[in-house]
Amino acid sequence: MDFSLSREEQELKDAFHAFFAQEMKKKPKDMGHIYHNDASFEFHRYMMERLGEKGWIAHTWPKAYGGQDAPIMHQYLFNMVRAEHGAPGIDTFGVEMFAPTLLLAASEEQKQRLLPPIARGEVVYCQGWSEPNAGSDLASVKTSARLDGDHYVINGQKIWNTGGNYADRMFLLARTNPNEPRGKGVSVFTVSMDVPGIEVRPIEYMDGRGEVYNYNEVFLTDVRVPVADRIGPENMGWKITRETMNFERSGVGGFVLAEKMLKQIIEYAKNHKRGGQLLSKSPVIREKIADLWSQLQAASTIATRIAWLQDDGGRSFPPHYASESKVLATEIIQKVNNLAMEVLGPYGQLSNSQYAPIPGVVEQYMMSVGANIYAGSNEIQRNIIAWAGLRLPRFS
């Protein structure tokens, strides 16, 4: 691997920095997560439109579908810079998960119809995967899709759906052959969120902001979806979904955000005392910061390798690489947030206060609790690493 940037890549990275530095001056005063409030989401949609105008949503896609045919490293650099600025504007589910899936598995008609609106920043997606008894064991989904003429009739329940209240469309996994076990007999669909039969109910999280963060359960009752909106062959959805999981787990953004938080901890430790001594002089805190910094550099290398593999060999790549990235990212995020609470002490409990030394630290800490569970639990990821990466035998 070559980690150095070409002149073109450095110029592009500088252009990204300049753009986000200027646009982020326009963010609402109470800007938080994109689902924090209506103003935050409206700014997110504004940024989607601006990025669509720049052609920066779909760097690597073919030009025929709204992309630029650019190298994947351009997308990697964009993701890195955007995370550094904490900028919204990229619909994670539509751009980073569903669109690559379409490029791999959709028909030409579906690509022409579904991809350009995503590239222009005109549509927001949500994900309909997990169910009450099918989270990390996603292959056990029970939501059914029964063929009825030129439509499928879908019935079931999805849970842990993010942003369903704001989304225009959802991509979901449903069972099209109930006689087949687990991963066999399921298919992938895309459905508009405004069709009859879809009900979205918010779930309150431990941070008390379920209504605005939009974690939801979604009920589907006799929802009619055209056959033309099934992605890929019938009953082959599990293979397609496994590819989608790779895209979900391979981003660099998580590492950049963790590094940003760690830098804030370092600055706090340099300027605050405990027991008459600067926190930065504590050998315990110094050792923990050094350990986490080393882990972050190693984790960033993993993410860079995934981008390089995709650039070298296409969008499809061995799943254990993405699983390694997911495990490292989520566990480092938890460690960094735990260290923040330790270093800040009682001040770490302050939220929405002028005395909060690191804004948003309480919310980030509580969100990090579930980091090793969402997007497929880390226990499952370690199994994938063992089976696909180390070629260890599966359980009998």
SULTA-V149969 format. One record per pair of residues at least 6 apart in sequence whose ideal C-beta (glycine too) atoms are under 8 Angstrom apart, sorted by the first residue. I is the first residue (numbers start at 1). J is the second residue. D is the distance in Angstrom with one decimal. If there is no record, write none. Layout:
i:I j:J d:D
i:I j:J d:D
This chain:
i:1 j:304 d:7.1
i:1 j:305 d:6.4
i:1 j:308 d:5.6
i:3 j:304 d:6.8
i:5 j:13 d:6.8
i:5 j:77 d:7.7
i:9 j:73 d:6.4
i:9 j:74 d:7.2
i:9 j:77 d:6.2
i:12 j:74 d:6.1
i:12 j:77 d:6.2
i:13 j:77 d:4.9
i:13 j:80 d:7.9
i:13 j:81 d:6.1
i:16 j:56 d:7.8
i:16 j:77 d:6.7
i:16 j:78 d:5.7
i:16 j:81 d:4.0
i:16 j:82 d:7.2
i:17 j:81 d:5.6
i:17 j:84 d:7.8
i:17 j:85 d:7.6
i:19 j:54 d:7.2
i:20 j:81 d:6.4
i:20 j:82 d:6.4
i:20 j:85 d:3.9
i:20 j:87 d:4.8
i:21 j:85 d:6.9
i:23 j:47 d:6.6
i:23 j:50 d:6.4
i:23 j:87 d:7.0
i:24 j:85 d:5.6
i:24 j:86 d:7.5
i:24 j:87 d:5.7
i:26 j:43 d:7.3
i:26 j:46 d:7.7
i:27 j:43 d:5.6
i:28 j:37 d:8.0
i:28 j:39 d:4.1
i:28 j:40 d:6.3
i:28 j:43 d:5.7
i:30 j:36 d:7.4
i:30 j:37 d:6.6
i:30 j:39 d:6.7
i:30 j:40 d:7.5
i:31 j:39 d:7.3
i:31 j:40 d:5.3
i:31 j:43 d:6.4
i:32 j:40 d:5.6
i:32 j:360 d:7.0
i:32 j:363 d:7.6
i:33 j:40 d:6.7
i:33 j:213 d:6.3
i:33 j:363 d:7.9
i:34 j:40 d:5.5
i:34 j:41 d:5.5
i:34 j:43 d:8.0
i:34 j:44 d:4.1
i:34 j:88 d:4.9
i:34 j:163 d:7.8
i:35 j:41 d:6.2
i:35 j:162 d:7.6
i:35 j:163 d:5.9
i:35 j:166 d:6.7
i:35 j:212 d:6.0
i:35 j:213 d:4.9
i:35 j:214 d:4.4
i:36 j:209 d:7.5
i:36 j:212 d:5.7
i:36 j:213 d:7.1
i:37 j:212 d:5.6
i:40 j:88 d:7.5
i:41 j:166 d:5.7
i:43 j:88 d:6.3
i:44 j:88 d:3.9
i:44 j:89 d:6.3
i:45 j:121 d:7.7
i:45 j:124 d:7.5
i:46 j:89 d:8.0
i:47 j:87 d:6.5
i:47 j:88 d:5.1
i:47 j:89 d:2.9
i:47 j:121 d:8.0
i:48 j:57 d:7.4
i:48 j:88 d:7.9
i:48 j:89 d:5.1
i:48 j:90 d:7.4
i:48 j:91 d:6.6
i:48 j:121 d:3.3
i:48 j:122 d:7.8
i:48 j:124 d:7.8
i:49 j:120 d:7.9
i:49 j:121 d:4.9
i:49 j:122 d:7.8
i:50 j:89 d:6.8
i:50 j:121 d:7.7
i:51 j:57 d:5.0
i:51 j:89 d:4.8
i:51 j:90 d:7.0
i:51 j:121 d:5.8
i:52 j:119 d:6.5
i:52 j:120 d:4.2
i:52 j:121 d:3.3
i:52 j:122 d:7.1
i:53 j:121 d:7.9
i:55 j:67 d:7.9
i:55 j:68 d:5.5
i:55 j:119 d:7.8
i:56 j:78 d:6.1
i:57 j:66 d:8.0
i:57 j:90 d:6.7
i:57 j:95 d:5.9
i:57 j:118 d:7.0
i:57 j:119 d:5.4
i:57 j:120 d:7.6
i:57 j:121 d:5.7
i:58 j:65 d:7.3
i:58 j:66 d:5.3
i:58 j:67 d:4.0
i:58 j:68 d:6.8
i:58 j:95 d:7.4
i:58 j:99 d:7.2
i:58 j:115 d:7.6
i:58 j:118 d:7.2
i:58 j:119 d:3.9
i:59 j:67 d:6.7
i:59 j:68 d:5.3
i:59 j:70 d:4.3
i:59 j:72 d:7.9
i:59 j:74 d:4.7
i:59 j:75 d:4.4
i:59 j:78 d:6.3
i:60 j:67 d:6.3
i:60 j:68 d:7.4
i:60 j:69 d:7.5
i:60 j:70 d:5.6
i:60 j:71 d:7.1
i:60 j:72 d:5.2
i:60 j:74 d:7.1
i:60 j:75 d:5.2
i:61 j:67 d:2.5
i:61 j:68 d:7.3
i:61 j:69 d:7.6
i:61 j:99 d:7.2
i:61 j:103 d:6.7
i:61 j:115 d:6.7
i:61 j:119 d:6.5
i:62 j:69 d:5.9
i:62 j:103 d:7.9
i:63 j:69 d:5.4
i:64 j:111 d:7.9
i:64 j:112 d:7.6
i:65 j:103 d:7.6
i:65 j:111 d:5.5
i:65 j:112 d:7.0
i:65 j:115 d:3.9
i:65 j:116 d:6.1
i:65 j:119 d:6.6
i:66 j:115 d:5.9
i:66 j:116 d:4.2
i:66 j:118 d:7.5
i:66 j:119 d:2.9
i:66 j:120 d:6.4
i:67 j:119 d:6.2
i:68 j:74 d:7.8
i:71 j:311 d:5.4
i:72 j:307 d:5.4
i:72 j:310 d:4.6
i:72 j:311 d:4.0
i:73 j:307 d:5.9
i:73 j:308 d:7.4
i:73 j:311 d:5.6
i:75 j:307 d:7.5
i:76 j:252 d:6.2
i:76 j:303 d:7.8
i:76 j:304 d:7.1
i:76 j:307 d:4.0
i:79 j:251 d:6.1
i:79 j:252 d:5.4
i:79 j:253 d:5.6
i:79 j:256 d:8.0
i:80 j:252 d:5.4
i:80 j:253 d:7.7
i:80 j:256 d:5.6
i:82 j:89 d:7.4
i:82 j:90 d:6.8
i:82 j:253 d:7.4
i:83 j:252 d:7.1
i:83 j:253 d:4.2
i:83 j:256 d:3.7
i:83 j:257 d:5.7
i:83 j:260 d:7.6
i:84 j:256 d:5.8
i:84 j:260 d:6.7
i:86 j:257 d:7.9
i:86 j:260 d:7.7
i:89 j:121 d:7.3
i:90 j:96 d:7.1
i:91 j:118 d:7.2
i:91 j:121 d:7.7
i:91 j:123 d:7.5
i:91 j:124 d:5.1
i:91 j:125 d:5.9
i:93 j:124 d:8.0
i:93 j:125 d:4.2
i:93 j:126 d:5.7
i:93 j:127 d:5.0
i:93 j:162 d:7.6
i:93 j:163 d:7.4
i:93 j:167 d:7.7
i:93 j:171 d:7.3
i:94 j:118 d:4.9
i:94 j:123 d:6.3
i:94 j:124 d:6.5
i:94 j:125 d:3.6
i:94 j:169 d:7.7
i:95 j:118 d:6.1
i:96 j:247 d:5.7
i:96 j:248 d:7.1
i:96 j:251 d:6.7
i:97 j:125 d:7.9
i:97 j:127 d:7.0
i:97 j:171 d:7.7
i:97 j:244 d:5.3
i:97 j:247 d:5.2
i:97 j:248 d:5.3
i:98 j:118 d:7.6
i:98 j:125 d:5.5
i:98 j:171 d:4.7
i:98 j:190 d:7.3
i:98 j:244 d:7.4
i:99 j:115 d:6.1
i:99 j:118 d:5.2
i:99 j:119 d:8.0
i:100 j:243 d:7.7
i:100 j:244 d:7.3
i:100 j:247 d:4.7
i:100 j:315 d:5.5
i:101 j:171 d:7.5
i:101 j:188 d:7.3
i:101 j:231 d:6.8
i:101 j:240 d:6.1
i:101 j:243 d:6.3
i:101 j:244 d:4.6
i:101 j:247 d:7.3
i:102 j:110 d:6.3
i:102 j:111 d:5.8
i:102 j:114 d:5.8
i:102 j:115 d:5.9
i:102 j:231 d:6.7
i:103 j:111 d:7.0
i:103 j:115 d:7.5
i:103 j:315 d:6.4
i:104 j:240 d:7.3
i:104 j:243 d:5.6
i:104 j:315 d:6.0
i:104 j:316 d:6.6
i:105 j:188 d:7.5
i:105 j:231 d:5.7
i:105 j:232 d:4.0
i:105 j:240 d:4.8
i:105 j:243 d:7.4
i:106 j:114 d:7.0
i:106 j:231 d:5.4
i:106 j:232 d:7.1
i:109 j:228 d:7.4
i:110 j:228 d:7.4
i:110 j:229 d:8.0
i:110 j:231 d:6.6
i:114 j:190 d:6.8
i:117 j:123 d:4.6
i:118 j:125 d:7.7
i:123 j:168 d:4.8
i:123 j:169 d:6.1
i:124 j:163 d:7.0
i:124 j:166 d:6.0
i:124 j:167 d:5.0
i:124 j:168 d:5.1
i:124 j:169 d:7.6
i:125 j:167 d:5.9
i:125 j:168 d:7.2
i:125 j:169 d:5.2
i:125 j:170 d:6.6
i:125 j:171 d:6.3
i:126 j:161 d:5.6
i:126 j:162 d:6.4
i:126 j:163 d:4.9
i:126 j:164 d:4.7
i:126 j:166 d:8.0
i:126 j:167 d:3.7
i:126 j:169 d:7.7
i:126 j:170 d:4.9
i:126 j:193 d:7.3
i:127 j:161 d:6.5
i:127 j:162 d:7.0
i:127 j:170 d:6.9
i:127 j:171 d:6.4
i:127 j:172 d:7.6
i:128 j:143 d:7.8
i:128 j:158 d:4.4
i:128 j:161 d:6.5
i:128 j:170 d:4.7
i:128 j:171 d:6.6
i:128 j:172 d:3.0
i:128 j:173 d:6.9
i:128 j:191 d:7.9
i:128 j:218 d:6.2
i:128 j:220 d:8.0
i:129 j:138 d:5.9
i:129 j:141 d:7.6
i:129 j:158 d:7.0
i:129 j:172 d:7.0
i:129 j:173 d:5.5
i:129 j:241 d:7.5
i:130 j:138 d:6.9
i:130 j:158 d:6.5
i:130 j:159 d:5.4
i:130 j:160 d:4.7
i:130 j:161 d:7.8
i:131 j:140 d:7.9
i:131 j:141 d:5.6
i:131 j:142 d:6.2
i:131 j:143 d:6.4
i:131 j:156 d:7.0
i:131 j:157 d:6.0
i:131 j:158 d:6.0
i:131 j:159 d:6.0
i:132 j:157 d:6.5
i:132 j:159 d:5.6
i:133 j:140 d:6.4
i:133 j:142 d:7.1
i:134 j:140 d:4.3
i:134 j:141 d:4.6
i:134 j:142 d:6.8
i:135 j:159 d:7.9
i:135 j:160 d:7.2
i:135 j:373 d:7.8
i:135 j:377 d:7.6
i:136 j:373 d:7.5
i:136 j:376 d:5.4
i:136 j:377 d:4.2
i:136 j:379 d:7.5
i:136 j:380 d:4.7
i:138 j:173 d:7.1
i:138 j:241 d:7.0
i:138 j:376 d:7.5
i:139 j:182 d:4.2
i:139 j:183 d:3.9
i:139 j:186 d:7.5
i:139 j:238 d:6.1
i:140 j:182 d:6.0
i:141 j:156 d:7.7
i:141 j:173 d:5.4
i:141 j:174 d:6.9
i:141 j:175 d:6.0
i:141 j:186 d:6.1
i:142 j:156 d:6.1
i:142 j:175 d:6.6
i:143 j:154 d:6.6
i:143 j:155 d:7.0
i:143 j:156 d:2.6
i:143 j:157 d:6.9
i:143 j:158 d:6.8
i:143 j:172 d:7.1
i:143 j:173 d:7.3
i:143 j:174 d:4.5
i:143 j:175 d:6.5
i:143 j:220 d:6.7
i:144 j:154 d:6.9
i:144 j:155 d:5.4
i:144 j:156 d:6.0
i:144 j:174 d:6.2
i:144 j:175 d:5.3
i:144 j:176 d:7.9
i:144 j:178 d:6.6
i:145 j:152 d:4.3
i:145 j:153 d:7.2
i:145 j:154 d:4.8
i:145 j:174 d:3.8
i:145 j:175 d:6.7
i:145 j:176 d:5.0
i:145 j:187 d:6.2
i:145 j:189 d:6.6
i:145 j:225 d:7.3
i:146 j:152 d:6.5
i:146 j:153 d:4.9
i:146 j:154 d:8.0
i:146 j:155 d:7.9
i:146 j:176 d:7.9
i:147 j:176 d:7.3
i:147 j:227 d:7.6
i:148 j:224 d:7.7
i:150 j:226 d:6.5
i:150 j:227 d:5.3
i:151 j:224 d:4.6
i:151 j:225 d:6.2
i:151 j:226 d:5.7
i:151 j:227 d:6.6
i:152 j:174 d:7.6
i:152 j:176 d:7.4
i:152 j:189 d:6.9
i:152 j:224 d:7.4
i:152 j:225 d:4.9
i:152 j:226 d:7.9
i:152 j:227 d:6.7
i:152 j:230 d:6.8
i:153 j:222 d:5.7
i:153 j:223 d:7.2
i:153 j:224 d:5.9
i:154 j:172 d:7.7
i:154 j:174 d:5.5
i:154 j:189 d:7.1
i:154 j:191 d:7.4
i:154 j:197 d:7.9
i:154 j:220 d:5.0
i:154 j:222 d:7.8
i:154 j:223 d:4.4
i:154 j:224 d:7.8
i:154 j:225 d:5.9
i:155 j:220 d:6.0
i:155 j:221 d:6.1
i:155 j:222 d:6.3
i:155 j:223 d:7.5
i:156 j:174 d:6.6
i:156 j:220 d:5.4
i:157 j:217 d:6.4
i:157 j:218 d:7.1
i:157 j:219 d:5.4
i:157 j:220 d:7.2
i:158 j:172 d:6.6
i:158 j:217 d:6.8
i:158 j:218 d:4.4
i:158 j:220 d:7.4
i:159 j:203 d:7.6
i:159 j:216 d:8.0
i:159 j:217 d:4.6
i:159 j:218 d:7.7
i:160 j:203 d:7.5
i:160 j:215 d:6.4
i:160 j:217 d:7.9
i:160 j:374 d:7.3
i:161 j:170 d:7.7
i:161 j:200 d:7.4
i:161 j:215 d:7.2
i:161 j:216 d:4.4
i:161 j:217 d:6.8
i:161 j:218 d:5.0
i:162 j:213 d:8.0
i:162 j:214 d:6.4
i:162 j:215 d:6.0
i:162 j:216 d:7.5
i:163 j:214 d:5.0
i:163 j:216 d:8.0
i:164 j:170 d:7.1
i:164 j:193 d:6.9
i:164 j:200 d:4.4
i:164 j:214 d:6.5
i:164 j:216 d:4.2
i:164 j:218 d:5.5
i:165 j:200 d:5.6
i:165 j:202 d:7.0
i:165 j:214 d:4.9
i:165 j:216 d:6.6
i:166 j:214 d:6.3
i:167 j:193 d:5.3
i:168 j:192 d:7.0
i:168 j:193 d:6.1
i:168 j:194 d:7.9
i:169 j:190 d:5.9
i:169 j:191 d:6.7
i:169 j:192 d:5.5
i:169 j:193 d:6.2
i:170 j:190 d:7.2
i:170 j:191 d:5.5
i:170 j:193 d:5.8
i:170 j:218 d:7.4
i:171 j:188 d:6.6
i:171 j:189 d:7.0
i:171 j:190 d:4.9
i:171 j:191 d:7.9
i:171 j:231 d:7.4
i:172 j:188 d:7.4
i:172 j:189 d:5.4
i:172 j:190 d:7.8
i:172 j:191 d:6.6
i:172 j:220 d:8.0
i:173 j:186 d:5.6
i:173 j:187 d:7.5
i:173 j:188 d:6.0
i:173 j:189 d:7.9
i:173 j:237 d:5.6
i:173 j:241 d:5.8
i:174 j:186 d:6.6
i:174 j:187 d:6.3
i:174 j:189 d:6.1
i:174 j:237 d:7.8
i:175 j:185 d:5.8
i:175 j:186 d:5.1
i:175 j:187 d:7.9
i:176 j:185 d:6.2
i:176 j:186 d:6.6
i:176 j:187 d:4.4
i:176 j:234 d:5.3
i:176 j:235 d:5.6
i:176 j:237 d:7.7
i:177 j:184 d:7.3
i:177 j:185 d:3.3
i:177 j:186 d:7.9
i:177 j:234 d:7.9
i:177 j:235 d:5.2
i:178 j:185 d:6.9
i:179 j:185 d:6.9
i:180 j:235 d:6.8
i:182 j:238 d:8.0
i:183 j:238 d:3.6
i:184 j:235 d:6.7
i:184 j:238 d:6.9
i:185 j:235 d:5.0
i:186 j:235 d:6.9
i:186 j:237 d:4.3
i:186 j:238 d:5.4
i:186 j:241 d:7.7
i:187 j:230 d:5.6
i:187 j:231 d:7.8
i:187 j:232 d:7.3
i:187 j:233 d:8.0
i:187 j:234 d:5.3
i:187 j:235 d:6.1
i:187 j:236 d:7.1
i:187 j:237 d:4.1
i:188 j:230 d:7.0
i:188 j:231 d:4.3
i:188 j:232 d:5.9
i:188 j:237 d:4.3
i:188 j:240 d:5.2
i:188 j:241 d:6.5
i:189 j:225 d:5.3
i:189 j:229 d:5.7
i:189 j:230 d:5.5
i:189 j:231 d:6.8
i:190 j:225 d:8.0
i:190 j:229 d:5.0
i:190 j:231 d:6.4
i:191 j:198 d:7.5
i:191 j:223 d:6.5
i:191 j:225 d:5.0
i:191 j:229 d:6.5
i:193 j:200 d:7.6
i:195 j:223 d:6.0
i:195 j:224 d:7.0
i:195 j:225 d:7.7
i:196 j:222 d:7.9
i:196 j:223 d:7.3
i:196 j:224 d:7.8
i:197 j:220 d:6.0
i:197 j:221 d:4.5
i:197 j:222 d:5.1
i:197 j:223 d:4.0
i:197 j:224 d:7.5
i:198 j:218 d:6.6
i:198 j:219 d:7.4
i:198 j:220 d:5.9
i:198 j:223 d:5.9
i:199 j:218 d:7.1
i:199 j:219 d:4.4
i:199 j:221 d:7.3
i:200 j:216 d:5.0
i:200 j:217 d:7.8
i:200 j:218 d:5.4
i:201 j:216 d:6.1
i:201 j:217 d:5.2
i:201 j:218 d:7.7
i:201 j:219 d:7.3
i:202 j:210 d:5.1
i:202 j:211 d:5.3
i:202 j:214 d:6.6
i:202 j:215 d:6.9
i:202 j:216 d:5.5
i:203 j:210 d:5.3
i:203 j:215 d:4.6
i:203 j:216 d:6.1
i:203 j:217 d:6.0
i:204 j:210 d:3.3
i:204 j:211 d:7.2
i:205 j:213 d:6.4
i:205 j:215 d:5.8
i:205 j:366 d:7.6
i:206 j:366 d:5.4
i:206 j:369 d:7.2
i:207 j:213 d:7.5
i:207 j:362 d:7.7
i:207 j:363 d:5.4
i:207 j:366 d:4.5
i:207 j:367 d:6.8
i:209 j:363 d:7.6
i:231 j:237 d:7.8
i:231 j:240 d:6.6
i:232 j:240 d:4.9
i:242 j:319 d:6.6
i:243 j:315 d:7.9
i:243 j:316 d:6.3
i:245 j:319 d:7.2
i:245 j:322 d:7.0
i:245 j:375 d:7.6
i:245 j:376 d:6.4
i:246 j:316 d:7.8
i:246 j:317 d:6.6
i:246 j:319 d:5.7
i:246 j:321 d:7.9
i:246 j:322 d:4.3
i:247 j:315 d:7.8
i:247 j:322 d:7.8
i:248 j:322 d:7.8
i:248 j:326 d:8.0
i:248 j:375 d:5.3
i:249 j:322 d:4.0
i:249 j:323 d:6.4
i:249 j:325 d:5.9
i:249 j:326 d:3.7
i:249 j:375 d:5.9
i:249 j:376 d:7.2
i:249 j:381 d:7.6
i:250 j:303 d:7.0
i:250 j:306 d:4.5
i:250 j:307 d:8.0
i:250 j:310 d:7.9
i:250 j:321 d:7.2
i:250 j:322 d:4.4
i:250 j:325 d:5.4
i:250 j:326 d:7.9
i:251 j:303 d:7.0
i:251 j:325 d:7.7
i:251 j:329 d:8.0
i:252 j:300 d:6.8
i:252 j:303 d:4.1
i:252 j:304 d:7.3
i:252 j:307 d:7.4
i:254 j:329 d:3.8
i:254 j:330 d:7.1
i:254 j:332 d:7.9
i:254 j:333 d:6.1
i:255 j:296 d:6.1
i:255 j:299 d:5.1
i:255 j:300 d:5.0
i:255 j:303 d:5.9
i:255 j:328 d:7.9
i:255 j:329 d:5.8
i:255 j:332 d:7.2
i:257 j:333 d:7.3
i:258 j:296 d:6.1
i:258 j:329 d:7.3
i:258 j:332 d:5.2
i:258 j:333 d:5.0
i:258 j:336 d:4.8
i:259 j:296 d:5.2
i:259 j:300 d:7.8
i:261 j:336 d:5.1
i:261 j:337 d:7.1
i:261 j:340 d:6.4
i:261 j:358 d:7.4
i:261 j:361 d:7.8
i:261 j:364 d:7.0
i:262 j:289 d:6.9
i:262 j:292 d:5.9
i:262 j:293 d:6.5
i:262 j:296 d:6.8
i:262 j:336 d:5.3
i:262 j:339 d:7.7
i:264 j:340 d:7.8
i:264 j:358 d:5.0
i:265 j:289 d:6.9
i:265 j:336 d:7.4
i:265 j:339 d:6.1
i:265 j:340 d:5.5
i:265 j:343 d:5.4
i:265 j:358 d:7.5
i:266 j:280 d:7.5
i:266 j:289 d:6.2
i:268 j:279 d:7.2
i:268 j:343 d:6.3
i:268 j:344 d:6.8
i:268 j:357 d:5.5
i:268 j:358 d:6.8
i:269 j:278 d:7.1
i:269 j:279 d:3.9
i:269 j:280 d:4.2
i:269 j:282 d:7.8
i:269 j:285 d:6.0
i:269 j:289 d:7.3
i:269 j:343 d:5.9
i:270 j:278 d:6.8
i:270 j:279 d:7.8
i:270 j:280 d:4.7
i:271 j:278 d:7.7
i:272 j:278 d:7.2
i:272 j:279 d:5.6
i:272 j:357 d:7.7
i:273 j:279 d:6.9
i:274 j:282 d:7.7
i:274 j:345 d:7.2
i:279 j:285 d:5.6
i:279 j:343 d:6.1
i:280 j:286 d:6.9
i:285 j:342 d:7.9
i:285 j:343 d:6.3
i:288 j:339 d:5.7
i:288 j:342 d:7.9
i:289 j:339 d:7.3
i:292 j:332 d:6.8
i:292 j:335 d:5.8
i:292 j:336 d:6.0
i:292 j:339 d:6.6
i:295 j:328 d:7.4
i:295 j:332 d:5.5
i:295 j:335 d:7.6
i:296 j:332 d:6.2
i:298 j:328 d:7.5
i:299 j:325 d:7.3
i:299 j:328 d:4.2
i:299 j:329 d:6.3
i:299 j:332 d:5.8
i:302 j:321 d:7.4
i:302 j:324 d:5.5
i:302 j:325 d:5.0
i:302 j:328 d:6.0
i:303 j:325 d:5.5
i:303 j:329 d:7.8
i:305 j:321 d:6.9
i:306 j:317 d:6.9
i:306 j:321 d:5.3
i:306 j:322 d:6.5
i:306 j:325 d:6.0
i:309 j:317 d:4.7
i:309 j:321 d:6.5
i:310 j:317 d:5.9
i:318 j:388 d:6.1
i:318 j:389 d:7.3
i:319 j:384 d:5.6
i:319 j:388 d:5.3
i:320 j:384 d:5.6
i:320 j:385 d:4.8
i:320 j:387 d:7.9
i:320 j:388 d:4.2
i:320 j:389 d:3.4
i:321 j:389 d:7.8
i:323 j:376 d:7.9
i:323 j:381 d:4.0
i:323 j:382 d:7.6
i:323 j:384 d:4.4
i:323 j:385 d:5.2
i:323 j:388 d:7.8
i:323 j:389 d:7.8
i:324 j:381 d:7.8
i:324 j:385 d:6.0
i:324 j:389 d:7.4
i:326 j:375 d:6.1
i:326 j:376 d:7.0
i:326 j:378 d:7.3
i:326 j:381 d:5.4
i:327 j:372 d:7.9
i:327 j:378 d:5.0
i:327 j:381 d:4.9
i:327 j:382 d:6.7
i:327 j:385 d:7.5
i:330 j:371 d:3.9
i:330 j:372 d:5.0
i:330 j:374 d:7.9
i:330 j:375 d:7.8
i:330 j:378 d:6.5
i:331 j:371 d:7.5
i:331 j:372 d:6.1
i:331 j:378 d:6.8
i:333 j:368 d:5.2
i:333 j:371 d:5.1
i:334 j:368 d:4.8
i:334 j:369 d:7.5
i:334 j:371 d:5.5
i:334 j:372 d:6.6
i:337 j:361 d:7.6
i:337 j:364 d:5.8
i:337 j:365 d:4.4
i:337 j:368 d:4.3
i:338 j:365 d:7.7
i:338 j:368 d:8.0
i:340 j:348 d:6.2
i:340 j:358 d:6.5
i:340 j:361 d:5.4
i:340 j:364 d:7.8
i:340 j:365 d:6.6
i:341 j:348 d:4.5
i:341 j:361 d:7.8
i:341 j:365 d:5.8
i:344 j:357 d:5.9
i:344 j:358 d:6.9
i:344 j:361 d:6.8
i:347 j:355 d:6.7
i:347 j:356 d:6.9
i:347 j:357 d:5.3
i:348 j:361 d:6.0
i:348 j:362 d:7.0
i:348 j:365 d:7.4
i:349 j:362 d:6.4
i:350 j:356 d:4.1
i:350 j:357 d:8.0
i:350 j:362 d:7.0
i:351 j:362 d:4.3
i:351 j:363 d:6.8
i:356 j:362 d:7.7
i:372 j:378 d:4.4
i:386 j:392 d:4.4
i:387 j:394 d:5.8
